[in-house]
Amino acid sequence: MDLDETNKAVLYLLQRDARRITTREMADRIGVSASTVRNRIEQLESEGIISGYHPVVDYDKAGLQLHVLFICTAPNPQREQLAVAARNVSGVVTIQEVLNGKENVQVEAVGTETDDIARISDELCDLGLEIVNSKILKSSYKQPFDHFGKHVIDDEANE
């Protein structure tokens, strides 16, 4: 699907705060009708460009003090299969496949104590992932991809 300026602006605004913005507010900021925004969102979802709306969780404030990034190696032919299997390990929240290099799977996990992290580590190894390194994460920040429509919207009303 080719993304036009309206699609990019819709994606930008949804990435900024999908929970608190209405289609009417989006339409006003983009300069189109609310029905156009609704139609674009439905089209982006049906094309698989938008696959969900997820909260950003502060794990520390949620009582999960240990937020760990496991840097793993998986044999290239099994990388995708092992990454998908890692989703079933309790405590795992994000898995990223990396296309190049030995450290080709990154697994983000949370727990309340070191026993949780040790169990997750053991289960990842049992799946066939080799843990090369692990790092305790302090903070994580996300933002919209700035090329997706930031220049299209009218930010004066809400900035």
Secondary structure by P-SEA (a helix, b strand, c coil): ccccaaaaaaaaaaaaccccccaaaaaaaacccaaaaaaaaaaaaaaccccbbbbbcccccccccbbbbbbbcccccaaaaaaaaacccccccbbbbbccccccbbbbbccccaaaaaaaaaaaaaacccccbbbbbcbbbbbcccccccccccccccc
